[in-house]
Amino acid sequence: MRLSTRATYGMRLCFMLALASSPLSAAQLVKQTDVGIKYLEQLLAMLKRGEIVKSYRGKSGGYILARDPKSITVGDMLVALDDGFDAPECVWGNCNDIYCPNRNVLSKLNDGINKVLASVTLYDMVNDYRNNCEIADREQA
């Protein structure tokens, strides 16, 4: 299984916004993520339509999360970015093979993936990152 480039970069943008204590400009996000400005703006527009991100104009404007990171799941971000995991047709009962050996296994796998996507929040991702940084700092000391 692989996430698309759009999903990877879009989730990185959300992550950077979750770490920030104030709005980040598009220029700041370009520096922090190495995503080109045009692509970044497309991703931010998708995330705005999905009510994950909002923007403010003006001198202290920029982009912030539209909701608390505790209420934004990985699944929410992927839906906003028009991405997700594509399961084979047999998972949805569209398999013409009555002896399809994959249907049950793939259906369970798909259900499991969706449960994880619905349970892991942006807050969890930030906490995992911070905990890993603390461990790395202790190991270097």
ZAVO-809059 format. One record per residue (C-alpha): z, x negated, y; residue number from 0; residue in one letter. Coordinates in nm, 2 decimals, always signed. Layout:
# ZAVO-809059
<<Z X Y> NUM "a">
...
//
This chain:
# ZAVO-809059
<<+0.00 +0.00 +0.00> 0 "m">
<<-0.09 -0.12 +0.34> 1 "r">
<<-0.02 +0.01 +0.69> 2 "l">
<<-0.32 +0.01 +0.93> 3 "s">
<<-0.33 -0.23 +1.22> 4 "t">
<<-0.28 +0.08 +1.45> 5 "r">
<<+0.04 +0.17 +1.26> 6 "a">
<<+0.16 -0.19 +1.26> 7 "t">
<<+0.10 -0.24 +1.64> 8 "y">
<<+0.22 +0.11 +1.73> 9 "g">
<<+0.55 +0.06 +1.55> 10 "m">
<<+0.59 -0.28 +1.71> 11 "r">
<<+0.55 -0.12 +2.05> 12 "l">
<<+0.81 +0.14 +1.97> 13 "c">
<<+1.04 -0.13 +1.84> 14 "f">
<<+1.00 -0.34 +2.16> 15 "m">
<<+1.07 -0.03 +2.37> 16 "l">
<<+1.38 +0.04 +2.16> 17 "a">
<<+1.51 -0.31 +2.23> 18 "l">
<<+1.45 -0.29 +2.60> 19 "a">
<<+1.72 -0.18 +2.84> 20 "s">
<<+1.47 -0.07 +3.11> 21 "s">
<<+1.11 +0.05 +3.12> 22 "p">
<<+0.85 -0.20 +3.01> 23 "l">
<<+0.51 -0.23 +3.19> 24 "s">
<<+0.19 -0.25 +3.00> 25 "a">
<<+0.16 -0.61 +3.11> 26 "a">
<<+0.50 -0.69 +2.96> 27 "q">
<<+0.41 -0.52 +2.63> 28 "l">
<<+0.09 -0.72 +2.61> 29 "v">
<<+0.29 -1.04 +2.65> 30 "k">
<<+0.55 -0.94 +2.39> 31 "q">
<<+0.31 -0.80 +2.13> 32 "t">
<<-0.02 -0.99 +2.17> 33 "d">
<<-0.21 -0.66 +2.17> 34 "v">
<<-0.50 -0.64 +2.40> 35 "g">
<<-0.45 -0.41 +2.70> 36 "i">
<<-0.72 -0.16 +2.61> 37 "k">
<<-0.59 -0.12 +2.26> 38 "y">
<<-0.23 -0.11 +2.38> 39 "l">
<<-0.32 +0.17 +2.62> 40 "e">
<<-0.48 +0.37 +2.34> 41 "q">
<<-0.17 +0.33 +2.12> 42 "l">
<<+0.06 +0.42 +2.40> 43 "l">
<<-0.15 +0.74 +2.47> 44 "a">
<<-0.12 +0.84 +2.11> 45 "m">
<<+0.25 +0.78 +2.11> 46 "l">
<<+0.28 +0.98 +2.44> 47 "k">
<<+0.09 +1.27 +2.28> 48 "r">
<<+0.33 +1.25 +1.98> 49 "g">
<<+0.63 +1.26 +2.21> 50 "e">
<<+0.75 +0.92 +2.10> 51 "i">
<<+0.70 +0.74 +2.43> 52 "v">
<<+0.69 +0.85 +2.80> 53 "k">
<<+0.58 +0.67 +3.11> 54 "s">
<<+0.69 +0.65 +3.47> 55 "y">
<<+0.48 +0.55 +3.76> 56 "r">
<<+0.59 +0.33 +4.05> 57 "g">
<<+0.76 +0.00 +4.12> 58 "k">
<<+1.02 +0.03 +3.85> 59 "s">
<<+0.79 +0.24 +3.62> 60 "g">
<<+0.67 +0.16 +3.28> 61 "g">
<<+0.71 +0.29 +2.93> 62 "y">
<<+1.03 +0.40 +2.76> 63 "i">
<<+1.11 +0.60 +2.44> 64 "l">
<<+1.09 +0.97 +2.49> 65 "a">
<<+1.38 +1.03 +2.25> 66 "r">
<<+1.68 +0.85 +2.12> 67 "d">
<<+1.58 +0.59 +1.86> 68 "p">
<<+1.82 +0.77 +1.61> 69 "k">
<<+1.59 +1.07 +1.62> 70 "s">
<<+1.26 +0.89 +1.58> 71 "i">
<<+1.16 +0.82 +1.22> 72 "t">
<<+0.90 +0.59 +1.08> 73 "v">
<<+0.72 +0.91 +0.97> 74 "g">
<<+0.72 +1.04 +1.33> 75 "d">
<<+0.56 +0.72 +1.45> 76 "m">
<<+0.30 +0.72 +1.18> 77 "l">
<<+0.21 +1.09 +1.25> 78 "v">
<<+0.18 +1.02 +1.62> 79 "a">
<<-0.05 +0.72 +1.54> 80 "l">
<<-0.26 +0.94 +1.31> 81 "d">
<<-0.17 +0.71 +1.02> 82 "d">
<<+0.01 +0.74 +0.70> 83 "g">
<<-0.03 +0.67 +0.34> 84 "f">
<<-0.33 +0.84 +0.18> 85 "d">
<<-0.26 +0.96 -0.17> 86 "a">
<<-0.54 +1.03 -0.42> 87 "p">
<<-0.67 +1.39 -0.45> 88 "e">
<<-0.50 +1.44 -0.78> 89 "c">
<<-0.16 +1.43 -0.60> 90 "v">
<<-0.25 +1.75 -0.41> 91 "w">
<<-0.37 +1.93 -0.73> 92 "g">
<<-0.74 +1.87 -0.65> 93 "n">
<<-0.80 +1.68 -0.97> 94 "c">
<<-1.07 +1.82 -1.20> 95 "n">
<<-0.94 +1.62 -1.50> 96 "d">
<<-0.68 +1.83 -1.68> 97 "i">
<<-0.57 +1.52 -1.87> 98 "y">
<<-0.52 +1.32 -1.55> 99 "c">
<<-0.25 +1.07 -1.63> 100 "p">
<<-0.19 +0.98 -1.26> 101 "n">
<<-0.10 +1.32 -1.12> 102 "r">
<<+0.27 +1.32 -1.19> 103 "n">
<<+0.34 +0.95 -1.12> 104 "v">
<<+0.14 +0.95 -0.80> 105 "l">
<<+0.30 +1.28 -0.69> 106 "s">
<<+0.65 +1.13 -0.74> 107 "k">
<<+0.55 +0.81 -0.56> 108 "l">
<<+0.41 +1.01 -0.27> 109 "n">
<<+0.73 +1.22 -0.25> 110 "d">
<<+0.94 +0.90 -0.26> 111 "g">
<<+0.74 +0.74 +0.02> 112 "i">
<<+0.76 +1.05 +0.24> 113 "n">
<<+1.14 +1.06 +0.19> 114 "k">
<<+1.17 +0.70 +0.30> 115 "v">
<<+0.95 +0.76 +0.60> 116 "l">
<<+1.16 +1.06 +0.70> 117 "a">
<<+1.49 +0.88 +0.65> 118 "s">
<<+1.44 +0.54 +0.82> 119 "v">
<<+1.47 +0.56 +1.20> 120 "t">
<<+1.38 +0.33 +1.48> 121 "l">
<<+1.75 +0.29 +1.53> 122 "y">
<<+1.78 +0.16 +1.17> 123 "d">
<<+1.49 -0.08 +1.23> 124 "m">
<<+1.66 -0.22 +1.55> 125 "v">
<<+1.99 -0.26 +1.37> 126 "n">
<<+1.83 -0.44 +1.08> 127 "d">
<<+1.67 -0.68 +1.32> 128 "y">
<<+1.99 -0.74 +1.51> 129 "r">
<<+2.18 -0.80 +1.19> 130 "n">
<<+1.92 -1.04 +1.06> 131 "n">
<<+1.93 -1.23 +1.39> 132 "c">
<<+2.31 -1.26 +1.37> 133 "e">
<<+2.29 -1.39 +1.02> 134 "i">
<<+2.02 -1.65 +1.12> 135 "a">
<<+2.24 -1.76 +1.42> 136 "d">
<<+2.54 -1.81 +1.19> 137 "r">
<<+2.33 -2.01 +0.94> 138 "e">
<<+2.20 -2.24 +1.21> 139 "q">
<<+2.55 -2.30 +1.35> 140 "a">
//
